[in-house]
Each structure stands twice: as structure tokens, then as C-alpha cells.
């Protein structure tokens, strides 16, 4: 499992606001898959919000992959692993948010019952 510190160590701020061409979310950071790696021309960028894969230009803006690059990307075990990790992380985050909402609903229900008992 990747710790928060490891994730922080692997994350680089690009100082460039990029907008995902698929979902429109803005991002200005990149997380490497190994230590010492920084985003550079022709590196992949995977949107954490929607999973869209783009390619960094020399100036760290994003472009769509070419047809040949798409074929290579879809055959990459590393890309499949990262996309699966993204899904597991988002699923866990959504499950935790749901659990917290449920706890808040139950606490509010108990408070209403207690208030009715006092009346």
C-alpha cells in the first residue's frame, strides 16, 4: 500500500494548469510511478477524476495520444494497474463518504427521538 508520505514524495507540481479534455477538471500536479521520475514530453498523464489518458507536451500541457500511442497505452500492464488502483481508491473514498453520511443520518434520527421524548 502506498503511504501518504510516499504519494507526497512522488507528486510533482507542474506549475501548469491542465484541463482534462474528457471531464474538464483542472489539475496542476503529476504523480510518478517511481522515485526520481518527473513529468516530461511524451509521458502519460492519467486524469484521476475520470481516468482519461493524455500525453504531456514539452511545455507540460496535455495532448491527445495518437492512434499508435493509444494501441501502446491499451497494451500497457502498468497503465491497467494504475487505472485499477485509481478505481479502488475512488471506490474506497466513496464507501467512506457513504458510511459517514449514514452515521450522520443515524445521529440526527437519535437526536430527534431524544427530543420527542423530552416533549
TANORSUL-V856724 format. One record per run of one state. SS is the DSSP state (~ for helix, > for strand, _ for the rest). FROM is the first residue (numbers start at 1). LEN is the number of residues. If there is no record, write none. Layout:
BEGIN
ss: {SS	SS}
from: {FROM	FROM}
len: {LEN	LEN}
END
This chain:
BEGIN
ss: {_	~	>	_	>	_	>	_	>	_	>	_	~	_	~	_}
from: {1	4	11	20	26	32	44	47	53	57	62	64	67	76	77	119}
len: {3	7	9	6	6	12	3	6	4	5	2	3	9	1	42	1}
END
